[in-house]
């Protein structure tokens, strides 16, 4: 069954989906030195899903399987996934980035 969803409504639905997926994450640990703070976020079963690095330029890395899951769920491409994740990190975690990186391990 196909549904027609307006762009504004899709924005809201994707935001809520990402929030629900990231809702139970725990901070696995922070590592820092004089120029960088690295934070790892994991699922309750200890699977790494987000890594943030605050430095001269903030960086966010998201597990590739989650990145692809968003695309499959909403039938959107990489550019759209980037847009939603960038907006989510800015609005929910106060992290401004130009691009979301993917990690595979």
JOSULJO-V996259 format. One line per field, one symbol per residue. phi: phi as a letter, one per 20 degrees, with the letter a starting at -180 (. if undefined). burial: # if it has 24 or more other ideal C-beta (glycine too) atoms within 12 Angstrom, else .. Layout:
phi = ???
burial = ???
//
This chain:
phi = .dcecfffffgfffgfffgffegefcffrdcbbfcbcdcddcfgemefcccdcdbgcfccdcggffgffffffdlcegffgggffgfffffdclddcebeedcdd
burial = .............##.##..##..#............####......######....######..##..##..#.#....######.##...#.#.#..###...
//
